[in-house]
Amino acid sequence: MSARLLALRPEPGLSATLEKVRGMGLEIAGLALSEIRPLAWDCPDPALYEGLLIGSANAILHGGRNLEQLKDKPVYAVGEATAEAARAAGFAVAMVGSGGLQGVLDAISGPSRLLRIAGEEHVPLTPPEGVAFDTVIAYRNAMLPLDPAADLLRRGDAVVLLHSAATARHFAAECDRLGLARRTIALAALGPRIAAAAGEGWRAVHIAPRPDEAALLALVFDIWTEGRSISSPSAGLS
C-alpha cells in the first residue's frame, strides 16, 4: 500500500468509496476491516406498516427472503446509495434523506407506523408525534484484523476514513494491539458519535459537517489538498 489515505468500510461500500476518492484525483488504499453477515429475523405482519425505514443499503443487500413480503411498502432511505439499492431490489422509494436517518424520520407525517430494518449496531431514533416504528435486526458487522494495513500506518501521516462507530472502536483497539502510534494517525469521521468511538490520542480528528459520504469525502479532499491534516494536531475535533 503506497497511499496514505485509508478507507476501512466493508464491501460493497468500500469499493464505491475508493472509486469516488480516486475520481477526485486522490490516491487511496482500502481495507475491509469488517464484513456484513446476514442474521435470521422474523418478519412481522406487513399489514401493520405503511413503510420501511432503511438506514443502510446493507438492510436491502442482506435482508434475505423476508424482504419479499414487504415489496409493496415504500422505502424511506437515509441517502441516495441506500435508495439505489432499494430500487434495484424492486422497492418504491418514498423519501431520500441527506443528513441522517433521524432527519428522514422527522420529515414523515403521521399517523404512520414503519418497520425499521437495521443492523446489530444502529443509531437510536426518536419518532415525531404521530409516527411510530418497530425494529428488526437483519445483519451484523463482523470485525476483521487490521494487519494488512499495518505497514501503511507505521509509515506515519496517514488519514483514515471512518464510516461507523463499530469500525472506529475496532480500529482503535487494533492500533493498540499492533503497537501503532495513534499520534501519527489522523482520522476523518462521518459524524461526532463515530469520532468519539475512536477515543483519544490521534494526531488530528476531523468530522464531516453532515453525516453523509459526500460531505466526508469533501472534507478528506480539503484535508489532503490544503495540508490541514497530517501536520498539525491542532486540527482537533472539527
Beta strands, then each sheet from edge to edge (+ up, - down):
strand 1: 5-7
strand 2: 28-30
strand 3: 34-38
strand 4: 51-54
strand 5: 75-77
strand 6: 93-96
strand 7: 112-119
strand 8: 131-143
strand 9: 158-162
strand 10: 185-189
strand 11: 204-207
sheet 1: 2+ 1+ 9+ 10+ 11+
sheet 2: 3+ 8- 7- 4- 5- 6-
end
